Amino acid sequence: MRVGPSRQSGEGRGARSRSSLILVGFAAMLWLVVREEVPANQRDMVTLLLGTLAEMASSVVAYWVGSSSGSMQKNAAMERAFAQI
């Protein structure tokens, strides 16, 4: 019984690619903001973009380390239980 997409499936590879892109984008944007002076007329836009990327990065971490990891373990346990029935 398969409950959700496996991280080993094609969808899992897509999730890894998107996750990597988000984390690299956040790191690059953070590096640019720290390294370069942001023009005053672009500060609001840069702050909004950096905040959005920070939220996306925290969602990526939560997906791979947090609740989805526990959910995947629960699903594996349910699969084993149903296989015995």
C-alpha distance (Angstrom), angle and dihedral (degrees) to the residues before:
residue distance angle dihedral
M1 . . .
R2 3.79 . .
V3 3.79 112.9 .
G4 3.81 102.6 179.2
P5 3.77 141.5 -2.9
S6 3.77 114.3 -60.9
R7 3.75 118.8 -125.6
Q8 3.80 86.3 -131.0
S9 3.80 93.3 57.5
G10 3.78 127.2 85.9
E11 3.78 89.5 -90.4
G12 3.81 88.7 54.5
R13 3.80 90.9 55.5
G14 3.80 89.3 50.3
A15 3.79 90.2 50.7
R16 3.80 90.4 50.7
S17 3.81 90.9 49.6
R18 3.81 93.6 49.0
S19 3.79 91.1 44.7
S20 3.80 91.4 51.3
L21 3.79 91.8 47.9
I22 3.81 91.7 51.2
L23 3.81 93.7 48.1
V24 3.81 93.5 46.1
G25 3.81 90.5 46.9
F26 3.80 91.5 50.6
A27 3.81 92.4 47.5
A28 3.82 92.0 48.0
M29 3.80 93.0 47.9
L30 3.80 91.7 47.0
W31 3.81 90.6 48.9
L32 3.82 91.1 50.7
V33 3.80 93.2 48.2
V34 3.80 92.3 49.6
R35 3.80 94.6 41.9
E36 3.82 102.4 41.2
E37 3.79 133.3 47.3
V38 3.80 109.7 -112.1
P39 3.81 112.7 -135.9
A40 3.80 112.2 -114.2
N41 3.80 93.4 -120.2
Q42 3.84 91.0 56.3
R43 3.80 100.9 42.8
D44 3.81 95.2 97.5
M45 3.80 92.1 50.6
V46 3.82 93.0 45.9
T47 3.81 91.5 47.4
L48 3.80 91.2 50.2
L49 3.81 92.1 48.1
L50 3.80 92.9 46.8
G51 3.81 91.7 48.3
T52 3.80 91.7 49.0
L53 3.80 91.9 49.0
A54 3.82 90.3 47.0
E55 3.82 90.5 54.4
M56 3.79 91.2 47.2
A57 3.82 90.4 49.0
S58 3.81 91.3 51.6
S59 3.81 89.1 49.8
V60 3.81 89.8 52.3
V61 3.80 91.0 52.1
A62 3.80 91.4 46.6
Y63 3.81 90.4 50.4
W64 3.79 95.9 51.5
V65 3.80 99.8 34.1
G66 3.77 107.6 19.5
S67 3.75 137.4 44.5
S68 3.80 97.2 -13.9
S69 3.79 89.9 55.9
G70 3.81 90.4 54.2
S71 3.78 90.6 44.5
M72 3.80 90.5 52.2
Q73 3.83 90.3 52.0
K74 3.81 90.0 49.0
N75 3.81 90.6 50.3
A76 3.81 91.3 49.9
A77 3.82 90.2 50.7
M78 3.81 90.5 49.3
E79 3.82 90.8 49.6
R80 3.81 90.4 52.6
A81 3.82 91.1 47.7
F82 3.82 93.0 49.4
A83 3.81 91.5 46.1
Q84 3.81 89.1 60.5
I85 3.80 92.7 54.1
